[in-house]
Amino acid sequence: MPSHARAALIIVGHGSTVNPDSSTPTHQHADTIRQRGVFSEVACCFWKEEPSMREVFESIDSPVIYIVPNFISEGYFCQQVLPRELRLSGPTTLRDGKTIHYCNPVGIHPNMTRLLLQRADEVAPGVPRAETSLIIVGHGTNLNENSTKAIQDQVKLISEGGYGFAEVIDTYMEEAPFVADWHKLTTAPNVVVVPFFIADGLHSFQDIPVLLGMEKETGKALSQMDVFRQNPIEMYGRHLYYSSAIGTERLMAEVILDQVHDFDQKHQVGSGIEDPGSELTQPAALAAWLESGRTVIGQVKITPCGTGYILRHIEDADTDSLTKVSTPEAAREISRVDAAGEFRPIKTAPTLKRGWQLELGSLAELQLALEFFYPAALGMARSQQVGTLKPVPLRELLGRQTGMYRFANGITDEQAGEMIGKCCATATKCLRRIVFPLDATQPLSGPATAKLGNDAGHMEGQTHAIPLLCMEACNHIVSAARKVARANFEEKEVKGSQ
């Protein structure tokens, strides 16, 4: 595809608060595209992980931004949630001096058919297609009628394309036809099941195998196991083959780029190389902070070494027996789980494990590594320093929620302060300093005020740290608010019935 050397790419994923593998493919595809140098900047953001869809813009310097949803369908998330959270007004949005192009999700691209066929052949090598039923399985939902369309389109294309399968059917987790009925819906002696999901996460790797009858109960996450499940499994007198999620295919990076190219063609957008450029100011800000002695961010200590940098856990500053690694991506793996191996969905939790030494050769590598340790932190700190950071009031955040979270704003002001004080406690939950207010006219109060200190957001005693800021409450706060609001509603109903 043409170079977009003065444009940025943001890949949006769903992520998870419980599964460490849900965001992995999105990051891996970003790594692949970043290494090719097609865009000046490549970043990821998530619905359930960090950085959020509001925070990620603070990390982008480029004046032109392409956004590609790493989602399967055009349904609820891509048509409602993502445009709302990303503050988009249409295919192209002009905001804050930037031009933002919103591309189609990867799952509806025509090349997905080729990837599905390739995955089916890989999981059942040598098995004749004429003796094989192909099942494409998705989530299913009643929130948006387009949520199943991408799968149904693929089933039709493969069924009518002369690819030789005995039958091709679509099944779902939460709506008919149910994947649990696979043995009733198929007739061939071999059955290949391909999850039409982005990642080998909670649904595709843990939930669906239980629905298929392959497992009796939800097992460990893929990254916590030694090998992927073995194929085939004999059930109901047939051979069942289960593949990894289609979104883990390495060629998905090409599909992401294809969606950018298709957007340019459809909307007659010129090559990004013609766009007016801007200086990448975040590296300059980082260099200035280091020069002024700000060499700590969160639980990470940065030590300049020649033209490079050495990073350690702040409690390992004087430790010699450390495991040495030397790529920015290693920071992502280090920060993914804590010392006990438990997933860290909140990267600013005070649980970063010790025992590592990250050796980097340039300022660019350092910036990328810090993005993995503390997503969007450098951008928010830079924006606050120059006065452009726009914190989102808690009431505004809760008020824009839809679906199961639409009642989250039913908490009282007092409950909001108590909830944040508990959920965001610096010593045990999150190192960030909160900069958002309760609403447009009043600040947070009660226990939440402990998170509003002028130089908080880092380990106690590190007064010259690069700050970790919270410009908008995270999805953990939204979930907590929903629970409190629901309890308020139920209490009112009980009192009303008395």
C-alpha positions in Angstrom: 0.0 0.0 0.0 1.1 3.7 -0.4 3.2 5.2 2.4 1.3 7.1 5.1 4.6 8.4 6.6 3.0 11.5 8.1 -0.1 9.7 9.4 -0.8 7.5 12.4 -2.6 4.3 12.7 -4.7 3.3 15.8 -5.9 -0.3 16.0 -8.9 -0.7 18.3 -9.5 -4.0 20.1 -11.9 -5.2 22.7 -9.5 -6.4 25.4 -10.5 -8.1 28.7 -10.3 -7.5 32.4 -9.9 -11.2 33.1 -8.1 -12.9 30.2 -4.4 -12.0 29.4 -4.6 -13.2 25.8 -7.5 -11.1 24.5 -5.4 -8.1 23.4 -2.4 -10.1 22.2 -3.3 -10.3 18.5 -4.1 -6.6 18.3 -0.6 -5.8 19.8 1.1 -8.3 17.5 -0.5 -6.9 14.4 0.5 -3.4 15.5 4.1 -4.7 16.0 4.2 -6.1 12.4 2.8 -2.8 10.9 5.1 -0.7 13.1 8.2 -2.6 11.9 7.2 -2.0 8.2 7.4 1.8 8.7 4.2 2.5 6.8 2.9 4.9 9.4 4.7 7.5 11.5 3.0 6.1 14.6 1.2 2.9 15.4 -0.8 2.6 18.6 -3.5 0.3 20.1 -6.4 1.1 22.3 -9.1 -1.0 23.9 -12.6 -1.1 25.3 -11.6 -3.2 28.3 -7.9 -2.5 28.7 -5.5 0.4 28.6 -5.1 2.8 26.9 -8.8 3.7 26.6 -10.2 5.2 23.4 -10.1 8.7 24.9 -6.6 8.4 26.3 -4.9 7.0 23.1 -5.3 10.3 21.3 -2.9 11.9 23.8 -0.2 9.6 22.5 -0.5 10.7 18.9 1.4 13.6 17.4 0.5 13.0 13.7 -2.2 15.4 12.2 -3.8 12.5 10.3 -5.1 9.4 12.0 -6.5 6.2 10.6 -8.6 4.1 13.0 -9.2 0.4 12.2 -11.4 -1.6 14.5 -9.9 -5.1 15.1 -13.4 -6.4 15.4 -15.3 -9.2 13.6 -18.5 -7.4 12.7 -20.1 -4.1 12.0 -22.4 -4.5 14.9 -23.0 -2.9 18.3 -19.4 -2.0 19.1 -18.3 -0.7 15.7 -21.5 1.2 15.0 -22.3 2.5 18.5 -19.6 2.1 21.2 -16.5 2.9 19.2 -17.8 6.1 17.5 -19.1 7.3 20.8 -15.9 6.6 22.7 -13.6 7.9 20.0 -15.8 11.0 19.5 -16.3 10.4 15.8 -18.9 12.2 13.7 -18.7 10.1 10.6 -16.2 8.4 8.3 -13.9 11.4 8.6 -13.9 13.6 11.7 -12.0 17.0 12.1 -11.2 17.6 15.7 -8.5 19.4 17.7 -6.5 20.1 14.6 -6.5 16.5 13.5 -8.1 14.6 10.6 -9.4 11.2 11.8 -10.5 8.5 9.3 -12.7 5.7 10.7 -12.2 2.5 8.6 -14.3 -0.7 8.4 -13.7 -3.5 10.9 -11.3 -6.2 9.8 -13.9 -9.0 10.0 -15.9 -7.8 7.0 -13.0 -7.6 4.5 -13.2 -9.9 1.5 -9.8 -11.4 2.3 -11.3 -13.0 5.5 -12.7 -15.8 3.2 -9.2 -16.8 2.2 -8.0 -16.8 5.8 -10.9 -18.9 6.9 -10.2 -21.6 4.3 -6.5 -21.5 5.1 -7.2 -22.0 8.8 -9.6 -24.9 8.1 -7.0 -26.7 6.0 -4.3 -26.1 8.6 -6.3 -27.5 11.5 -7.3 -30.7 9.6 -4.4 -31.4 7.2 -5.1 -34.1 4.6 -8.8 -34.4 5.6 -11.0 -34.3 2.5 -13.2 -31.3 2.3 -16.0 -33.4 0.8 -16.1 -35.4 4.0 -15.9 -32.3 6.3 -18.5 -30.0 7.8 -17.1 -26.5 8.4 -18.6 -24.5 11.3 -17.9 -20.9 11.7 -18.8 -19.8 15.2 -19.4 -16.4 16.6 -20.7 -14.7 19.8 -24.2 -13.7 18.7 -26.1 -10.9 20.4 -29.5 -9.1 20.2 -27.9 -5.7 20.6 -27.4 -5.2 16.8 -28.7 -7.2 13.9 -25.4 -6.7 12.0 -23.5 -8.6 14.7 -23.9 -11.9 12.9 -23.9 -10.6 9.3 -20.1 -11.0 8.9 -20.3 -14.7 9.7 -23.4 -15.3 7.6 -21.7 -13.6 4.7 -18.7 -15.9 5.0 -20.9 -19.0 5.2 -22.7 -17.9 2.0 -19.4 -17.1 0.2 -17.8 -20.5 1.1 -21.0 -22.5 0.5 -21.6 -21.0 -3.0 -18.0 -20.6 -3.9 -17.3 -24.2 -4.9 -14.8 -24.9 -2.1 -15.9 -28.5 -1.7 -17.0 -28.8 1.9 -19.9 -31.2 2.7 -21.7 -28.3 4.4 -20.9 -24.9 5.9 -22.9 -23.5 8.7 -22.8 -20.6 11.2 -23.3 -21.1 14.9 -23.3 -18.9 17.9 -22.7 -18.8 21.6 -25.8 -16.9 22.6 -28.3 -17.2 19.8 -29.6 -20.0 17.5 -28.2 -21.9 15.9 -26.2 -22.7 19.0 -22.7 -24.1 18.8 -23.6 -26.5 21.5 -25.8 -28.3 19.0 -23.0 -28.9 16.5 -23.5 -32.6 16.4 -27.2 -32.2 15.5 -26.5 -29.5 12.8 -23.8 -31.4 10.9 -23.7 -34.8 9.1 -20.1 -35.3 7.8 -17.7 -37.6 9.6 -15.3 -34.7 10.1 -16.2 -31.4 11.7 -13.9 -28.4 11.6 -14.8 -25.5 14.0 -13.2 -22.1 13.3 -13.9 -19.4 15.9 -14.7 -16.1 14.1 -13.1 -14.2 17.0 -10.2 -11.8 17.1 -8.2 -13.6 19.9 -7.8 -16.9 21.7 -9.4 -15.3 24.7 -12.2 -16.0 27.2 -14.8 -17.0 24.6 -12.9 -18.8 21.9 -10.4 -20.6 24.0 -12.2 -21.1 27.3 -16.0 -20.9 26.8 -16.7 -22.5 23.4 -14.8 -25.7 24.1 -17.1 -26.3 27.0 -20.2 -25.7 24.8 -18.8 -28.1 22.2 -18.3 -30.7 24.9 -14.6 -30.8 24.5 -14.1 -29.6 28.1 -16.2 -30.2 31.2 -15.4 -26.7 32.7 -13.7 -23.5 31.7 -10.0 -24.1 31.8 -6.9 -21.9 31.9 -6.1 -19.1 29.5 -4.0 -20.1 26.5 -0.9 -18.3 27.7 -1.1 -20.3 31.0 -1.0 -23.6 29.1 1.9 -25.4 27.5 0.3 -26.3 24.2 -2.9 -25.6 22.2 -5.5 -28.4 22.4 -4.7 -31.5 20.3 -6.8 -32.4 17.3 -8.9 -34.3 16.4 -11.2 -35.2 19.3 -13.6 -38.1 18.8 -17.1 -37.2 19.8 -20.5 -38.6 18.8 -18.7 -41.0 16.5 -17.0 -38.2 14.5 -13.7 -36.4 14.4 -13.9 -32.8 15.8 -11.2 -30.4 14.9 -11.0 -27.1 16.8 -8.8 -24.2 15.5 -7.4 -21.1 17.1 -9.3 -17.9 16.5 -9.2 -16.4 13.0 -7.9 -13.1 14.4 -4.6 -14.7 15.5 -3.7 -15.4 11.8 -0.5 -13.4 11.1 -1.9 -12.2 7.8 -4.5 -10.2 9.7 -2.0 -7.3 9.7 -2.4 -7.2 5.9 -6.2 -7.1 6.3 -5.8 -4.0 8.6 -3.7 -2.3 6.0 -6.2 -3.4 3.3 -9.0 -1.6 5.2 -6.9 1.6 5.3 -6.3 1.3 1.5 -10.0 0.6 0.9 -10.9 3.7 2.9 -8.6 5.9 0.8 -10.1 4.5 -2.4 -13.7 4.8 -1.3 -13.3 8.3 0.1 -10.7 9.5 -2.4 -8.2 10.3 0.3 -4.7 11.2 -1.0 -1.6 9.4 0.2 -0.7 10.3 3.8 2.8 11.3 2.6 1.1 14.5 1.2 -0.4 15.4 4.5 1.1 18.4 6.3 3.5 17.0 8.9 4.1 17.9 12.5 7.0 17.4 14.7 6.9 14.3 17.0 6.8 16.2 20.3 6.5 13.4 22.7 10.1 12.2 22.2 11.3 15.7 22.8 9.2 15.9 26.0 10.6 12.6 27.2 14.2 13.7 26.5 13.6 17.0 28.4 12.1 15.1 31.4 15.1 12.8 31.6 17.5 15.7 31.2 15.8 17.4 34.2 16.2 14.3 36.4 12.7 12.8 36.0 14.0 9.3 35.6 11.1 7.4 37.4 7.7 6.6 36.1 5.4 4.5 38.2 7.5 1.5 39.4 10.1 1.9 36.6 13.5 3.5 37.0 15.2 4.8 33.8 19.0 5.1 33.8 20.7 6.7 30.7 23.6 4.6 29.5 25.7 6.0 26.7 23.2 6.5 23.8 20.8 4.0 25.3 18.9 3.3 28.5 18.6 0.7 31.2 15.2 0.1 32.8 14.6 -1.7 36.1 11.9 -2.0 38.8 12.6 0.8 41.3 13.1 -1.8 44.0 15.8 -3.5 41.9 18.0 -0.4 41.5 20.9 -2.1 43.3 20.2 -5.7 42.3 22.7 -7.5 40.1 21.0 -10.9 39.4 18.4 -9.8 36.9 17.0 -11.3 33.7 18.2 -9.1 30.8 16.0 -8.4 27.8 16.5 -5.9 25.0 13.4 -5.1 23.0 10.6 -2.6 23.7 8.1 -5.4 23.3 9.6 -7.2 26.3 8.1 -4.4 28.4 4.6 -5.6 27.4 5.3 -9.1 28.5 6.9 -8.0 31.8 3.9 -5.9 32.7 1.2 -8.4 31.6 1.2 -10.5 34.8 2.3 -9.9 38.4 4.8 -11.9 40.5 2.2 -14.6 41.1 1.4 -14.9 37.4 -2.0 -13.2 37.7 -3.2 -10.9 34.8 -2.7 -7.2 35.3 -5.5 -5.5 33.3 -4.6 -2.2 35.1 -1.1 -1.4 34.1 -0.8 1.3 36.7 -1.5 -1.1 39.5 1.4 -1.2 42.1 2.0 -4.8 41.2 4.7 -4.7 38.5 6.9 -7.7 39.0 10.6 -7.5 39.8 13.7 -9.3 38.5 14.2 -7.9 35.0 16.6 -5.5 33.3 15.5 -3.9 30.0 18.3 -2.6 27.9 17.3 -0.3 25.0 19.4 1.4 22.4 17.5 4.6 21.6 15.0 7.2 22.8 12.4 5.8 20.3 12.7 2.4 21.9 12.5 3.8 25.3 9.3 5.7 24.4 7.7 2.5 23.0 8.7 0.5 26.1 7.2 3.1 28.4 4.0 3.0 26.3 3.8 -0.7 27.0 4.5 -0.3 30.7 2.1 2.6 31.2 -0.1 3.1 28.1 -0.7 6.8 27.1 1.0 8.0 30.3 3.7 10.0 28.5 1.1 11.7 26.2 -1.2 12.7 29.1 1.8 14.0 31.1 2.9 16.1 28.1 -0.6 17.4 27.4 -1.0 18.4 31.1 2.4 20.2 31.0 1.4 22.3 27.9 -2.2 22.9 29.1 -4.1 20.9 26.5 -5.2 17.9 28.6 -9.1 17.7 28.7 -10.2 15.6 31.6 -13.6 14.0 31.3 -16.0 14.6 34.3 -17.2 11.4 35.9 -20.9 12.3 35.3 -20.2 12.8 31.6 -18.5 9.4 31.4 -21.3 7.6 33.2 -24.0 9.5 31.4 -22.8 8.3 27.9 -23.0 4.6 28.8 -25.3 2.3 26.9 -26.4 -1.3 27.1 -26.0 -2.9 30.5 -24.1 0.1 31.8 -26.8 2.7 30.9 -27.9 3.1 34.6 -24.4 3.6 36.0 -25.0 7.3 36.5 -27.6 6.5 39.2 -25.0 6.8 42.0 -25.0 9.7 44.4 -22.2 12.2 44.7 -21.2 10.7 48.1 -21.2 7.2 46.6 -19.0 8.4 43.8 -16.4 9.7 46.2 -16.5 6.5 48.3 -16.3 4.2 45.3 -13.3 5.9 43.7 -11.5 6.1 47.1 -11.9 2.3 47.4 -11.4 1.2 43.8 -8.4 3.5 43.1 -6.5 3.4 46.3 -2.9 4.2 45.5 -1.2 1.6 47.8 -3.2 -1.4 46.5 -5.1 -0.5 43.3 -3.7 2.2 41.0 -0.8 4.6 41.0 -2.5 7.3 38.9 -3.3 10.7 40.1 -6.9 11.7 39.2 -7.4 14.9 37.3 -11.0 14.6 36.3 -13.8 16.2 38.4 -17.2 14.9 39.4 -19.0 17.1 36.9 -18.4 20.4 35.1 -18.9 22.5 38.3 -17.7 20.4 41.2 -14.7 18.3 42.1 -14.7 14.8 43.6 -15.2 14.7 47.3 -14.9 12.3 50.2 -12.3 9.4 50.1 -11.7 10.2 46.4 -9.8 13.4 47.4 -6.8 11.2 48.4 -6.2 10.6 44.7 -6.1 14.3 43.8 -2.7 15.3 45.3 -0.5 17.7 43.3 2.4 15.3 42.9 0.8 11.9 43.3 0.6 9.2 40.6 3.9 7.5 41.5 5.6 5.7 44.3 5.8 7.6 47.5 9.1 9.5 47.9 9.7 9.8 44.1 9.0 13.5 43.9 10.7 14.0 40.5 8.8 11.3 38.7 7.0 11.6 35.4 3.4 11.7 36.6 0.8 9.0 35.9 -2.4 10.8 35.3 -6.0 9.7 35.1 -8.0 11.9 32.7 -11.1 9.7 32.7 -12.4 7.0 35.0 -11.6 3.5 33.7 -14.1 0.7 32.9 -13.5 -0.7 36.3 -15.1 2.4 37.8 -18.0 2.2 35.3 -18.6 -1.4 36.4 -18.5 -0.5 40.1 -20.9 2.4 39.5 -23.3 0.1 37.7 -23.4 -2.2 40.7 -24.0 0.6 43.2 -26.7 2.2 40.9 -28.4 -1.1 40.6 -28.5 -1.5 44.3 -30.0 2.0 44.6 -32.7 1.1 42.1 -33.6 -2.1 43.9 -33.7 -0.3 47.2 -36.1 2.2 45.8 -38.3 -0.5 44.4 -38.5 -2.3 47.7 -39.4 0.9 49.5 -42.0 1.7 46.8 -43.7 -1.6 47.3 -44.0 -1.2 51.1 
